[in-house]
Amino acid sequence: MKKTVSLILAALMIFTVSLAMAKTVEPESTETNGLAGVTVHATVGDYDAQTKTFTVTLYDDDRFDIDHIEKLNVGDTLLAGGYLYQVKEKTETKDGDILVVTEDGSEIVFFQVGDDDMIAQSTDDDRRYMHAFSILHLPAAATLRYEDDSDPEKEKAVVTEGLDNILKIKAEKETTSIGFDFYATIITLNENMEIEVIHQDYDVAQ
């Protein structure tokens, strides 16, 4: 009996020590080298007719140091997509990716990009974990076009040109779907920081 109690106490001490040593892993800071001419995930918000600008919120993938993810332990805390998760399990997939199961049942897979970074994706809806890094008020280019590639049954994107036509589509999608949300929307800016292309892919929420 005494031996059983001792073993239980020892296990509790080990568990307590492991929790005390638990760490929090968060994505590295986003730095941009300029936005002119780039393509970036964005939520395209309201259009102001007076200033002739869209309010756009720009997003980037959460990028994690590969060494930090490889050293994640059970009990560690992970910041991804703006939410905190506690690590319950961690395994390596046959493809070499790292799968983390969290206390709330979420499954997050990390895969390598470049030499030193990993990005994270939910196994539930295939969405990548991202964070907002800038809110801008940007004009539409005279050649603005909208590429609707949200229907997986269509081989090619449906292209719409002209600000007025695109605003009508935007209003309809905000009523019937997720609008021009960053999960499925990327924008391309020209060298004058005008929006040239709004491209929308399929998303599970549509």
Protein Blocks (a to p, Z undefined) as FASTA:
>chain_A
ZZmmmmmmmmmmmmmmmmmmpccddddddddebjehpacddddddddfklopacdddddd
ddddfklmmmpcehiacdeehiacddfbdcddfkopacdddfkopacddddehjlbccdd
dfklopacdddfbdcdddddfkbccddfkbfkbmbdcddehjklmmmmmmmmmmmmnoja
fklgccdddfkopafbdcddddfkZZ
